[in-house]
Amino acid sequence: MIRVIVADDEEKVCQLICHLIDWESLEMELVGTASNGIEALRLIQEKQPDLILSDIRMPGCSGLELMKQAREYDPDLEFIIISGYSSFEYAQTAIQYGVQDYILKPVNQQLLNATLQKVRKRYLKKHSDGSDSLEGAQADLLKMIWFDLENGSVPSTLEEVNKKYYAHFQPGVFQVFCIQESFKDFQTIGIPYAQSVFDLLLPLAENSLGELIRPLCHEFSMVARGRQIFGILNYAPQNREQLQAALTRVIKELRMEIHAFERIELLLSVGKEFTSISQLGECRQQAQYAMGQRLLLEKVPVFLSEIPELENTDNEALFHLFSAAVQEGITLQSEDQICFAIQNLEKKVLQSGISGHEILHIVKTAYHLFLLSGLFQNELRFSPAGERESCFNEQADLCGRVEDLFRLLEANCLRDLQEAGKWMKREKVRPINEARQYITEHYAEPLNLDGVCSQVGLSPNYFSTLFRKETGRTFLEYLLEIRINAAKELLRGTKQTTEAVCESVGIHDYKRFSKAFKKATGVSPKEYRNLYS
């Protein structure tokens, strides 16, 4: 029996949960209830349960703190979080503690029962005697078909496929579906957020698909690739309508399960039906093409099944115009020019009538070209271009509308332009800062313009122009100012003669030194010493 404790500071909620479930039919035993976290911790030590149903906020010790301490006591302890708070931060923290199930109040009996069924299956699998290990190994072997689909090495006949993957495919219909997250607003896209939701979603999807889809198929296989769930369906033609209804039910249930995460919506697409297993690769591509059409729809249906007609369009001219406009914007450091280039690209893409999948490819390529168009050619070190491109591609895959996709491109390009501009400005003045540091350290030595320029690697003409722009003085004026300031320090703090001070600061003509000192301070070196020493 699976031993269960329910913890909630609302007595009515505790009683409701206790009476909603037929514990015996689930092979579970309710061994205690707690009204706060401290009492729950005591019960855990006394009763040694296998599962805790806990509210996330309780007096004395919160549900999150309860999880943390309970896991230290028993790392294998399962948790189901029940809360009236839909804020993602709570769920995110719970996920970090290994919680796979999260239910919002008011508690729904059907959802709670389904969640407990999932926990029971995980528990039985974890504590099985190994009798189902062969079945698990065969399921893992079947998943290898997805890797082979990507590199085109799946055998072409039914017999060969079944032999290679220990599968049970039969003549009939072959189809591929795809389940994917999509953000409702590009400004809210967060990769860690999306990954956390996907980690929560995956076991729910595995359970629902296993229960509702597998019984209707000759063979069924699913796999998570990135933040997408793919599934192969092999079924008899007479099961078509029943299977479509089951898929619709799965996606609706999954949407219900993650409705607390308001920024994300869940989409399902299916490719065309084929009658030959040799067309599985094409099936998979079509499911992705159908998913791409979400970008072009005002209202996204539960089922994305429209397969766009793909044309061999030549985008070279489009990319050439974009690159030229972007290059000009980067050269001029003009945000308006970058925005114009992106908006012009968007206009031409939408006028062309191409598919959503191809638009996604064009936008990813456009960002790649932006990074190559002079911005990173000099190995700018403020951020590796490869990391930026990888992050952008992940965000682009999560966009739900074509407008969001182009606004994401615009936001990333403008951010990069601004950061690159700041970096280039720092790089531009870096030699001047190095020169100033060198002058400060070596003013007492014979210094000239050519010698300092060789230290910082600039030509005298360019250095002189840049130095005056940054400091407001010529090189000689700046050097003299440094030497005069050093002379002041020596006159105030030492007993060196004024002639010796003159030599110490690198000036070997006392008459010139005295004249320059008086011009800078209004008094002669001797008068300065009398006034300030």
Secondary structure as UniProt FT lines:
FT   STRAND          2..7
FT   HELIX           11..20
FT   HELIX           24..26
FT   STRAND          28..34
FT   HELIX           37..47
FT   STRAND          51..55
FT   HELIX           63..73
FT   TURN            75..76
FT   STRAND          78..83
FT   HELIX           88..96
FT   TURN            97..98
FT   STRAND          101..104
FT   HELIX           109..126
FT   TURN            131..132
FT   HELIX           133..151
FT   HELIX           158..165
FT   STRAND          173..183
FT   HELIX           186..188
FT   HELIX           191..212
FT   HELIX           214..216
FT   STRAND          219..225
FT   TURN            226..227
FT   STRAND          228..235
FT   HELIX           237..239
FT   HELIX           240..257
FT   TURN            258..260
FT   TURN            262..263
FT   STRAND          264..270
FT   HELIX           277..279
FT   HELIX           280..292
FT   HELIX           293..296
FT   STRAND          303..304
FT   HELIX           316..332
FT   HELIX           335..352
FT   HELIX           356..370
FT   HELIX           371..375
FT   TURN            377..378
FT   HELIX           385..397
FT   HELIX           402..442
FT   TURN            443..444
FT   HELIX           449..456
FT   HELIX           460..471
FT   HELIX           475..493
FT   HELIX           498..504
FT   TURN            505..506
FT   HELIX           510..521
FT   HELIX           525..532
//
